[in-house]
Amino acid sequence: MNILILNQYALPSGSPGITRHGDLAKVLVKLGHQVTIIASSFDYLTRQQDSNTSEKLNKEIHHGVNFVWLKTTTYQANDGKRVKRK
């Protein structure tokens, strides 16, 4: 089964921070599913852009899980800027 997870804060299993969706996806891959997670390249813990993401879209594979990082704007407050793409 192909599974798509959308979560702006999703992180790969084993990363510092909240990895719930990355952990779930890793288990689903072990069960034979193909999983893609789409998330923001903006790190909510450090309030910085991921230094590895210079493009608007970056793809990586972690533990068999396809991650698609979308470059979004930085933000400081809980407002509409959180979902705005660069």
N, C-alpha and C positions, 0 to 999 in steps of 0.2 A: 504494500500500500504506500502511496506517496502522501506524506504529511507535511503541511505548511504551518509553521508557527510564527505569528506576528507579535513581537514584544520589543518595544524600543529599548528596554533595559537588559535584554537577554545576553548572557555571557556563556562562553564555553565551560563545560565541566572542568573543575580544577582551578578556575580563575578566581582572583580575589573579588569578592562581591557576591551578589545574589545569582546563583547558577541553576535555579530550579528548572528552567526550561532546557538548559543545556544538559543537565543530568537526565531529565526525562527523555530527551531526544537520543541521548547516548544509549539508554536502555532500549528504546524503540528500534534503533539501528541493530542492536544485538539480536532483536527478535525478527530481523529480516526486512524491516521497513526502510524506506528512503525518506529522510527528514531534511527539510530546509527551514532555517530560522532567518527571518528578516528582522534586523535590529538597527538601532542608531549607532553611529560611530562616536557619538558624544558620551563620554564616561561620566555618569551622574555622581560618582563618588569623588573624583578629582576635579570635576567641572572643566575638563579639558577634552579636546578632540584626540582621538586615537592617532598617535604620531605615525602609524603605518598607513593611514588612510589619506592620500592626497587627492584621489579621484572622488567623484560623486558617488561611486558604487565600487565596493571592493568585495571580492569573494574569497573565502577561505574554507578549509575543511579541518574540523577538529573532532577527533574520535569518530570519524565517519559521518559526522553531521555537517551538512552544507550551511555555512553562515554567509549571509549577504548583508554587508554593512552599508547603510545609506548615510551619506554625510549630511548631517542636519546642522542647523545653527546652534550656537551656544546660547545658554539661557541662565538666568540667576533666580527667576521666580516661577511660580506655578501659573503660567499664562499661555496664551496661544503660540508663543515662540517655540514651545516645546515640540510642535509638530511641523514647523516650517522647514522645508528643505533649502539648502544653499544653492 
